[in-house]
Amino acid sequence: MIELPEAITIGRQVEQTLAGRCITNVYGATHLHKFTFFSGTPEEIRDSLVGRTVISAVGKGIFVDVCMDEDVFLCISDGINMRYGRPGDPVPSKYQLLITFDDESFVSFTTSMYGSISVFRHTLDNKYHTLSLESVSPLSEQFDESFFEGKLAAEQKNISVKAFLATEQRIPGLGNGVLQDILFNAKLHPKRKIHSLSDTDKTALFHSLKNTLQAMTDGGGRDTETDFLGNRGRYRSVLSKNTYMSPCPCCGGIISKEAYLGGTVYFCPDCQPLHV
């Protein structure tokens, strides 16, 4: 699933790869995924995109926006896999959308769990997209410790650190995936209530959030995800579905896996105690 490091990486790759390319055709789904949400019919999307030239692309939050001439945009959300096919590459047999370009390259779109593919002019009527565009990025200098403490202070004190960081897009682009290493590096249990955090805990969480997200972004995303070119990210996740059977890298203890708030959390009970 696309989270902030992957969105930034994919946006950069799309611009580097497709800027200046003109769309020649658009094909609808070969095997429609029931949780893929489109802004219009395949015919409407085709009419909007054919003949358009890619100008730029950007990833923000959980979205990647591809900007074209005449103020036309194509936007994908976190559950959509967007893959580049070079001229001569075989076209996949299954996709939700396929776009071809004037150099005979193509981009295919598939869905993991759920996601949206939107084509629009000017602005997209989606509150989470607007939030992603208008929010202060956690990678920016403006997102400093004072700003972070202000966001903490504005929340109900009985919510957990996972609820604060990874639900309702309070910090756009921060989801359950990147959450695992952020909390591990801060030595905080996912179920810890924010009212129980000491000043030291809050400082540790702030620095872990900034440093972990930056490392993931610098690595071109997490190694649990693939980018626009089909490559795994270079950031090696400490806690994920691929590593939780391994011992804790800090203490050698057993990593716990639990379902919590609509997703799976991984944590070390010794390094990240619930009760302190």
N, C-alpha and C positions, 0 to 999 in steps of 0.2 A: 504494500500500500504506500502511496506517495505521502511522505511527510516533508517538512521543510528542506532537509538536505537534498532529498531526491528531486523536489520541485525545482530548486535552484539549479541543480546539475542538469536536469532534462531541459529546462528553459534555455540554458546556455548552449547545450548541444544542438537543440533544434535551430537556434539562430545561426550557429556556426555552419550547420549542415544544409539548411534549406533557404536561407536568405537569398533572394533573387530568383528563386525557382517559382515557376508558374504551374498552377493546378490544372491538369488536363481532364480528370474524371474523378467521380466519387461513386463508390459502390456500397450498397446497403449490406446488412448482416447476412452471412451465410448460415449461421446458427444463432438465432436471437437469444440473448441472455435476458431472463425476465427482470433482472434488477439492473439493467442498463437503461438509463433515462436520457432521451434525446430531446433537443429543443424543437424538433420538427420531424417531418417525414423524411425518408431518404431522398425523395424528389426535391423537397424544399431545401435540404442541406446541399444537394448537388447544384441547384439553381443559384444558391448563395456563394458557392465556393469555386465552381469551374470558371477559369479565366482570371482568378485572383492571384496576385503575386505576394509571396511571403516577404515581409519587411523585417520583422524582428520577433523575438519571443522572450518571455520572462516567467519565472516561477516565483510565486509568492504564496505563503501558507500551504494549503493542500491543493492548489490549483496551478496549472500551466496555461498561459495565454499565448496564442500564436496570433500576431498582428499582421494583417494584410492590407493591401491598398484599398481605397474607398472606405476606410474605417470599418472593415470587416474583421471579426475575431473568431477564432476557434478556441474553445476552452475545454480542458479536461479536468476532472476532479480526482480525488485520491485513489479510487478503486480502478481507474482506467490505466491499462498498459499501452503505451504508445511506442511502437517499434519501427525503426528505419530499415528499409530494404534497398540495397544498392542496385543499380542497373544490372539486370541479369540474375539477381537472386530469385529463388522460387517464391511465389506468392503463397502465404499460408492458406490452408484449406478452411480454417475457421477464423472468423473475425466478426466484430460488431460493425466496423466501418473500415473502408479501404480508400485511400486517396493516392492518386498517381500524379506524377510531375513530368515536366517537359523534357527531362533528361532520362526518362524511363525508370527513375527511382520511385519508391512508394513508401507510404506509412500505413501500417495496419494498427487497428485498435482492438484490444480484447479487454475483458472485465474480470477482476478478482473480487468476488463477493458482490459488490455493487459499485456503481459509479455513474457519472453523467458526462455526456458529450454535447456541448452547446455551441451553436453558431449564432452570432448576433452582431448588430451594428451599435457602435458607441458604447453602451453599457449593458451589463447582464443583470437582470432582476433576480438576484439571489443574495440573501443577507450574509451568508458565509463568504461568498466571493467578494462582496463589498467590504466586509470585515478584513479579509486578507489583504486587499488593496490599500485600505486606509489605516491599518494598524501599524504600530511601531515594531519593526522586526527585532527579535531577541538578539540578532547578530549585529545590530547597529549600536553606535555609541550612545544614542539617545536612550536605549534600553539599559540604564545604569542601575545601581543598587537601590537608589532612591525611588526610581520608577517602579522597580520590582516590588519594593516594600509597599508602595502605594496600591498596587494591584492586590497584594496579600491583605492589606488592611480593609479593602473594599468588599472582601468576601465574608460569607457566613463562617463563623469560627468552628462550626462542627463538621465541616467538610474535610475530607482527607486530602493528602498531598496529591494523590493520583487524580481525584476529582478536580482539584484546583488546576493542575497542569494539563490534563489530557481529556477533559470533557468540555463540551459547549464551546470549543475553540476560543477559550479565554486568551490563549497565546496562539494565534493562528499558525498552523503547521506543526505544532507540538502534539503528537498523538501517543497512543499506547506503545508504539514501536520504539521511538527514541526515548520514551519515558524510562525504560528499564535501566539503561546505563546512566542516565541522569541521576536517578535515585540511588543506584549502587555507588556511584562516585561520591555522592553527598552523604552516604551511609544512613539513608532514611528509608523506613519501611513504607510501602505504598499505602498502607491503611492508617498511617500516623495522621492524627487530626492537626490541622494547621494551628489551632489554638495551643497545642502542646509544644510547638517549636520555640526553642530558645533563640536569642539573637545570634548565637553561634551557628545554630542549625539553619537559620534563614540565610546567613552569609554563605554557608557551605552550599546551600541549595542554589543560590544565585550564581555563584562561581561555577558550580557544576553544570548548570543549565547553559551558561554562556560557553564554557570551554568544551563541553561535550558536543553541543550543536556545531560549534566551529570545527572541531576535529572531524565530525561526520561530513560536514560540507566540504572541507578541504580534501577529504578522501573520496569525493565524488559519490557520496551516499554510503549506506550500510551494506555489508556483505550479504545481508538477507534479501536485498532488493536488486533489480536490474535497471539499467539506464536506457536511454533512447537508442543506443547502439547495441543493446542486448548484453552488456557487460555487467558483472557484479560490481557493487561498490567496493572501494578499497578499505573502508573503515571496518575493522574487525570488531563486531559486537561482542561485548563481554557477556551479557545476559540476553538470550534469545532462544527460540525453539531449537536452534542448532547446537546450543552450548549448555543447556541447563542440566544435562546428564553428567557434565564434567564437574569436578570439585571447585569450590569457590577459589578464585585466583589469589585472594588475599589470605584466607585462613585455612583453606583446604577442606572446609565443611561442605555439607550437602546443600545444594540449591533447591529451594522450594518452588513449586509451581501451583498456582491457584487461579480459579476463575473469580474475577472481581470487577464490578462495574462494567459489564459488557465485554470484557476481554480477559486475556490471560496475563497474570503478573508473575515475574520471576524475581526472587530475592534470596539473600543469604540471611537466615534467622539470627545468626551470630553477629554479622557485620551490620545488619540493618534491623535491630530489635524493634518490636512494636511498642513495648513498654520500657521507658527509661526512667 
